[in-house]
Amino acid sequence: MKVALICTECGSRNYTTETEHKKRLVLRKHCKTCNRHTTHKSSI
């Protein structure tokens, strides 16, 4: 299943990833809009 990763700071959808789990992913990724590393959550 493909899910979008959403920045918790600005709300932009920067990344997509595939997962087999129904749990919400929480990753630290670089946000192009904020121009820094922020927490991204999956859109499940």
C-alpha distance matrix in Angstrom:
0.0 3.8 6.5 10.2 12.9 16.0 19.5 21.4 24.7 24.4 21.2 20.1 16.5 17.1 14.0 10.4 8.4 5.4 5.5 6.2 8.5 9.2 11.7 12.4 12.7 16.1 17.2 20.4 20.0 22.5 22.6 24.3 25.7 27.1 28.1 27.5 25.0 23.4 20.9 17.4 15.2 11.5 11.4 10.0
3.8 0.0 3.8 7.0 9.9 13.1 16.6 18.9 21.9 21.4 18.2 16.7 13.0 13.5 10.5 6.7 5.6 4.4 6.5 8.8 10.6 11.1 12.8 12.3 11.9 14.8 15.4 18.2 17.2 19.4 19.2 20.7 22.1 23.8 24.7 24.3 22.2 20.8 18.6 15.0 13.2 9.7 9.6 9.6
6.5 3.8 0.0 3.8 6.6 9.6 13.1 15.2 18.3 17.9 14.7 13.6 10.1 11.1 8.6 5.6 5.6 6.1 7.3 10.1 10.6 10.3 11.1 9.6 9.3 11.9 12.8 15.5 14.8 17.1 16.6 18.4 19.4 20.8 22.1 21.6 19.5 17.6 15.3 11.6 9.6 6.1 6.0 6.8
10.2 7.0 3.8 0.0 3.8 6.3 9.9 12.4 15.2 14.4 11.3 9.9 6.4 7.6 5.8 4.3 6.5 8.8 10.5 13.6 13.8 13.3 13.3 10.8 9.9 11.3 11.7 13.8 12.6 14.3 13.2 14.9 15.7 17.2 18.7 18.5 16.8 14.9 13.1 9.3 8.2 5.6 5.5 8.3
12.9 9.9 6.6 3.8 0.0 3.8 6.7 9.4 12.1 12.0 9.5 8.5 5.8 6.3 5.1 5.8 7.5 10.4 11.5 14.9 14.5 14.1 13.0 9.9 8.2 8.5 8.5 10.1 9.2 11.2 10.4 12.8 13.6 14.5 15.9 15.3 13.2 11.2 9.4 5.6 5.3 4.5 6.3 9.4
16.0 13.1 9.6 6.3 3.8 0.0 3.8 6.3 8.9 8.5 5.7 5.6 4.5 6.4 7.4 9.0 11.3 14.1 15.0 18.2 17.3 16.4 14.9 11.3 10.2 9.5 9.9 10.7 9.9 11.2 9.3 11.8 11.5 12.2 14.4 14.0 12.5 9.9 8.4 5.1 5.3 6.2 6.8 10.5
19.5 16.6 13.1 9.9 6.7 3.8 0.0 3.8 5.5 5.9 4.9 5.5 6.5 7.2 9.2 11.8 13.9 17.0 17.9 21.1 20.0 19.2 17.2 13.5 11.9 10.0 9.6 9.1 8.5 9.1 6.9 9.8 9.2 8.9 11.4 10.8 9.5 6.7 6.1 4.4 6.7 9.1 10.3 13.8
21.4 18.9 15.2 12.4 9.4 6.3 3.8 0.0 3.8 6.0 5.6 8.2 9.7 11.0 12.7 14.9 16.6 19.4 19.6 22.5 20.8 19.5 17.1 13.3 12.4 9.9 10.5 10.1 10.7 11.7 9.8 12.9 11.6 10.4 13.3 12.2 10.8 7.2 5.9 5.8 7.0 10.1 11.2 14.2
24.7 21.9 18.3 15.2 12.1 8.9 5.5 3.8 0.0 3.8 6.0 8.4 11.1 11.9 14.4 17.2 19.3 22.4 23.0 26.0 24.5 23.3 20.9 17.1 15.9 13.2 13.0 11.6 11.7 11.4 9.1 11.6 9.6 7.7 11.0 10.3 10.1 7.1 7.7 8.6 10.6 13.7 14.6 17.8
24.4 21.4 17.9 14.4 12.0 8.5 5.9 6.0 3.8 0.0 3.8 5.7 9.2 10.5 13.6 16.5 19.2 22.4 23.5 26.6 25.5 24.2 22.3 18.5 17.5 15.4 15.1 13.9 13.0 12.1 8.9 10.3 7.5 7.1 10.8 11.3 11.9 9.5 10.4 10.1 12.0 14.3 14.4 18.0
21.2 18.2 14.7 11.3 9.5 5.7 4.9 5.6 6.0 3.8 0.0 3.8 6.6 9.1 11.8 14.0 16.8 19.7 20.7 23.7 22.6 21.2 19.6 15.9 15.3 13.9 14.2 14.0 13.2 13.1 10.0 11.6 9.5 10.0 13.3 13.8 13.6 10.8 10.6 9.0 9.8 11.4 10.9 14.6
20.1 16.7 13.6 9.9 8.5 5.6 5.5 8.2 8.4 5.7 3.8 0.0 3.8 6.0 9.2 11.7 15.0 18.2 19.8 23.1 22.6 21.6 20.5 16.9 15.8 14.8 14.4 14.0 12.2 11.6 8.3 9.1 7.5 9.3 12.0 13.1 13.2 11.3 11.6 9.4 10.8 11.7 11.4 15.2
16.5 13.0 10.1 6.4 5.8 4.5 6.5 9.7 11.1 9.2 6.6 3.8 0.0 3.8 6.1 8.1 11.4 14.6 16.5 19.8 19.7 19.0 18.2 15.0 13.8 13.5 13.1 13.5 11.5 11.6 9.1 10.0 9.8 11.9 13.8 14.6 14.0 12.3 11.9 8.8 9.6 9.4 9.1 12.9
17.1 13.5 11.1 7.6 6.3 6.4 7.2 11.0 11.9 10.5 9.1 6.0 3.8 0.0 3.8 7.2 10.4 14.0 16.4 20.0 20.2 20.2 19.3 16.2 14.1 13.5 12.1 11.9 9.0 8.7 6.7 7.5 8.7 10.8 11.7 12.5 11.9 11.2 11.4 8.7 10.6 10.7 11.6 15.1
14.0 10.5 8.6 5.8 5.1 7.4 9.2 12.7 14.4 13.6 11.8 9.2 6.1 3.8 0.0 3.8 6.7 10.4 13.0 16.7 17.3 17.7 17.1 14.4 12.1 12.2 10.7 11.4 8.8 9.7 9.1 10.3 12.2 13.9 14.3 14.5 13.0 12.4 11.9 8.8 10.1 9.3 10.7 13.7
10.4 6.7 5.6 4.3 5.8 9.0 11.8 14.9 17.2 16.5 14.0 11.7 8.1 7.2 3.8 0.0 3.8 7.1 10.0 13.5 14.6 15.2 15.3 13.2 11.4 12.7 11.9 13.6 11.6 13.1 12.8 14.1 15.8 17.6 18.1 18.1 16.3 15.4 14.2 10.7 10.7 8.6 9.6 11.8
8.4 5.6 5.6 6.5 7.5 11.3 13.9 16.6 19.3 19.2 16.8 15.0 11.4 10.4 6.7 3.8 0.0 3.8 6.7 10.3 11.8 13.1 13.4 12.0 9.9 11.9 11.2 13.6 12.3 14.6 15.1 16.8 18.8 20.2 20.5 19.8 17.5 16.7 14.9 11.7 11.2 8.8 10.6 11.7
5.4 4.4 6.1 8.8 10.4 14.1 17.0 19.4 22.4 22.4 19.7 18.2 14.6 14.0 10.4 7.1 3.8 0.0 3.8 7.0 9.3 11.1 12.2 12.0 10.6 13.4 13.5 16.3 15.6 18.2 18.8 20.6 22.5 23.8 24.2 23.4 20.8 19.8 17.7 14.5 13.2 10.3 11.6 11.5
5.5 6.5 7.3 10.5 11.5 15.0 17.9 19.6 23.0 23.5 20.7 19.8 16.5 16.4 13.0 10.0 6.7 3.8 0.0 3.8 5.6 7.9 9.1 9.8 8.9 12.3 13.1 16.5 16.6 19.7 20.5 22.8 24.6 25.4 26.0 24.7 21.8 20.4 17.7 14.8 12.8 9.9 11.6 10.4
6.2 8.8 10.1 13.6 14.9 18.2 21.1 22.5 26.0 26.6 23.7 23.1 19.8 20.0 16.7 13.5 10.3 7.0 3.8 0.0 3.8 6.8 9.0 11.0 11.1 14.7 16.0 19.6 20.1 23.3 24.2 26.6 28.2 28.9 29.6 28.2 25.2 23.6 20.7 17.9 15.5 12.6 13.8 11.6
8.5 10.6 10.6 13.8 14.5 17.3 20.0 20.8 24.5 25.5 22.6 22.6 19.7 20.2 17.3 14.6 11.8 9.3 5.6 3.8 0.0 3.8 5.4 8.1 9.0 12.7 14.7 18.5 19.6 23.1 23.8 26.6 27.9 28.2 29.2 27.6 24.3 22.4 19.1 16.6 13.8 11.3 12.6 10.0
9.2 11.1 10.3 13.3 14.1 16.4 19.2 19.5 23.3 24.2 21.2 21.6 19.0 20.2 17.7 15.2 13.1 11.1 7.9 6.8 3.8 0.0 3.8 6.7 9.0 12.7 15.4 19.2 20.4 23.7 24.0 26.8 27.6 27.9 29.4 27.8 24.8 22.4 18.9 16.3 12.9 10.3 10.7 7.4
11.7 12.8 11.1 13.3 13.0 14.9 17.2 17.1 20.9 22.3 19.6 20.5 18.2 19.3 17.1 15.3 13.4 12.2 9.1 9.0 5.4 3.8 0.0 3.8 6.4 9.6 12.7 16.4 18.3 21.7 22.1 25.3 26.0 25.8 27.3 25.4 22.2 19.7 16.0 13.9 10.6 8.9 10.3 7.7
12.4 12.3 9.6 10.8 9.9 11.3 13.5 13.3 17.1 18.5 15.9 16.9 15.0 16.2 14.4 13.2 12.0 12.0 9.8 11.0 8.1 6.7 3.8 0.0 3.8 6.6 9.9 13.5 15.2 18.5 18.6 21.8 22.3 22.1 23.8 22.0 18.9 16.2 12.5 10.3 6.8 5.6 7.6 6.2
12.7 11.9 9.3 9.9 8.2 10.2 11.9 12.4 15.9 17.5 15.3 15.8 13.8 14.1 12.1 11.4 9.9 10.6 8.9 11.1 9.0 9.0 6.4 3.8 0.0 3.8 6.5 10.2 11.9 15.4 16.0 19.3 20.3 20.0 21.1 19.2 15.9 13.6 10.2 8.0 5.6 5.2 8.6 8.5
16.1 14.8 11.9 11.3 8.5 9.5 10.0 9.9 13.2 15.4 13.9 14.8 13.5 13.5 12.2 12.7 11.9 13.4 12.3 14.7 12.7 12.7 9.6 6.6 3.8 0.0 3.8 7.1 9.5 13.0 13.8 17.4 18.3 17.4 18.5 16.2 12.8 10.3 6.7 5.7 4.6 6.7 10.2 11.2
17.2 15.4 12.8 11.7 8.5 9.9 9.6 10.5 13.0 15.1 14.2 14.4 13.1 12.1 10.7 11.9 11.2 13.5 13.1 16.0 14.7 15.4 12.7 9.9 6.5 3.8 0.0 3.8 6.2 9.9 11.5 15.0 16.5 15.5 16.0 13.5 9.9 8.3 5.7 5.3 6.5 8.6 12.3 13.9
20.4 18.2 15.5 13.8 10.1 10.7 9.1 10.1 11.6 13.9 14.0 14.0 13.5 11.9 11.4 13.6 13.6 16.3 16.5 19.6 18.5 19.2 16.4 13.5 10.2 7.1 3.8 0.0 3.8 7.1 9.2 12.8 14.4 12.9 12.9 10.0 6.3 5.4 4.4 5.9 8.8 11.5 14.9 17.0
20.0 17.2 14.8 12.6 9.2 9.9 8.5 10.7 11.7 13.0 13.2 12.2 11.5 9.0 8.8 11.6 12.3 15.6 16.6 20.1 19.6 20.4 18.3 15.2 11.9 9.5 6.2 3.8 0.0 3.8 6.3 9.6 11.8 11.0 10.5 8.3 5.3 5.8 6.4 6.5 9.9 11.9 15.0 17.6
22.5 19.4 17.1 14.3 11.2 11.2 9.1 11.7 11.4 12.1 13.1 11.6 11.6 8.7 9.7 13.1 14.6 18.2 19.7 23.3 23.1 23.7 21.7 18.5 15.4 13.0 9.9 7.1 3.8 0.0 3.8 6.4 9.0 8.3 7.0 5.5 4.2 6.2 8.5 8.9 12.6 14.6 17.1 20.2
22.6 19.2 16.6 13.2 10.4 9.3 6.9 9.8 9.1 8.9 10.0 8.3 9.1 6.7 9.1 12.8 15.1 18.8 20.5 24.2 23.8 24.0 22.1 18.6 16.0 13.8 11.5 9.2 6.3 3.8 0.0 3.8 5.5 5.4 5.5 5.7 6.0 6.5 8.8 8.6 12.1 14.1 15.9 19.4
24.3 20.7 18.4 14.9 12.8 11.8 9.8 12.9 11.6 10.3 11.6 9.1 10.0 7.5 10.3 14.1 16.8 20.6 22.8 26.6 26.6 26.8 25.3 21.8 19.3 17.4 15.0 12.8 9.6 6.4 3.8 0.0 3.8 5.7 4.9 7.3 9.0 10.1 12.6 12.1 15.4 16.9 18.2 21.8
25.7 22.1 19.4 15.7 13.6 11.5 9.2 11.6 9.6 7.5 9.5 7.5 9.8 8.7 12.2 15.8 18.8 22.5 24.6 28.2 27.9 27.6 26.0 22.3 20.3 18.3 16.5 14.4 11.8 9.0 5.5 3.8 0.0 3.8 5.5 8.3 10.4 10.5 13.0 12.6 15.6 17.4 18.1 21.9
27.1 23.8 20.8 17.2 14.5 12.2 8.9 10.4 7.7 7.1 10.0 9.3 11.9 10.8 13.9 17.6 20.2 23.8 25.4 28.9 28.2 27.9 25.8 22.1 20.0 17.4 15.5 12.9 11.0 8.3 5.4 5.7 3.8 0.0 3.8 5.6 8.0 8.1 11.2 12.0 15.3 17.8 19.0 22.6
28.1 24.7 22.1 18.7 15.9 14.4 11.4 13.3 11.0 10.8 13.3 12.0 13.8 11.7 14.3 18.1 20.5 24.2 26.0 29.6 29.2 29.4 27.3 23.8 21.1 18.5 16.0 12.9 10.5 7.0 5.5 4.9 5.5 3.8 0.0 3.8 7.2 9.0 12.5 13.5 17.1 19.5 21.1 24.7
27.5 24.3 21.6 18.5 15.3 14.0 10.8 12.2 10.3 11.3 13.8 13.1 14.6 12.5 14.5 18.1 19.8 23.4 24.7 28.2 27.6 27.8 25.4 22.0 19.2 16.2 13.5 10.0 8.3 5.5 5.7 7.3 8.3 5.6 3.8 0.0 3.8 6.3 10.0 11.8 15.6 18.3 20.5 23.8
25.0 22.2 19.5 16.8 13.2 12.5 9.5 10.8 10.1 11.9 13.6 13.2 14.0 11.9 13.0 16.3 17.5 20.8 21.8 25.2 24.3 24.8 22.2 18.9 15.9 12.8 9.9 6.3 5.3 4.2 6.0 9.0 10.4 8.0 7.2 3.8 0.0 3.8 7.1 9.2 13.0 15.8 18.5 21.4
23.4 20.8 17.6 14.9 11.2 9.9 6.7 7.2 7.1 9.5 10.8 11.3 12.3 11.2 12.4 15.4 16.7 19.8 20.4 23.6 22.4 22.4 19.7 16.2 13.6 10.3 8.3 5.4 5.8 6.2 6.5 10.1 10.5 8.1 9.0 6.3 3.8 0.0 3.8 6.4 10.0 13.2 15.7 18.6
20.9 18.6 15.3 13.1 9.4 8.4 6.1 5.9 7.7 10.4 10.6 11.6 11.9 11.4 11.9 14.2 14.9 17.7 17.7 20.7 19.1 18.9 16.0 12.5 10.2 6.7 5.7 4.4 6.4 8.5 8.8 12.6 13.0 11.2 12.5 10.0 7.1 3.8 0.0 3.8 6.7 10.3 13.0 15.5
17.4 15.0 11.6 9.3 5.6 5.1 4.4 5.8 8.6 10.1 9.0 9.4 8.8 8.7 8.8 10.7 11.7 14.5 14.8 17.9 16.6 16.3 13.9 10.3 8.0 5.7 5.3 5.9 6.5 8.9 8.6 12.1 12.6 12.0 13.5 11.8 9.2 6.4 3.8 0.0 3.8 6.8 9.6 12.3
15.2 13.2 9.6 8.2 5.3 5.3 6.7 7.0 10.6 12.0 9.8 10.8 9.6 10.6 10.1 10.7 11.2 13.2 12.8 15.5 13.8 12.9 10.6 6.8 5.6 4.6 6.5 8.8 9.9 12.6 12.1 15.4 15.6 15.3 17.1 15.6 13.0 10.0 6.7 3.8 0.0 3.8 6.6 8.7
11.5 9.7 6.1 5.6 4.5 6.2 9.1 10.1 13.7 14.3 11.4 11.7 9.4 10.7 9.3 8.6 8.8 10.3 9.9 12.6 11.3 10.3 8.9 5.6 5.2 6.7 8.6 11.5 11.9 14.6 14.1 16.9 17.4 17.8 19.5 18.3 15.8 13.2 10.3 6.8 3.8 0.0 3.8 5.7
11.4 9.6 6.0 5.5 6.3 6.8 10.3 11.2 14.6 14.4 10.9 11.4 9.1 11.6 10.7 9.6 10.6 11.6 11.6 13.8 12.6 10.7 10.3 7.6 8.6 10.2 12.3 14.9 15.0 17.1 15.9 18.2 18.1 19.0 21.1 20.5 18.5 15.7 13.0 9.6 6.6 3.8 0.0 3.8
10.0 9.6 6.8 8.3 9.4 10.5 13.8 14.2 17.8 18.0 14.6 15.2 12.9 15.1 13.7 11.8 11.7 11.5 10.4 11.6 10.0 7.4 7.7 6.2 8.5 11.2 13.9 17.0 17.6 20.2 19.4 21.8 21.9 22.6 24.7 23.8 21.4 18.6 15.5 12.3 8.7 5.7 3.8 0.0
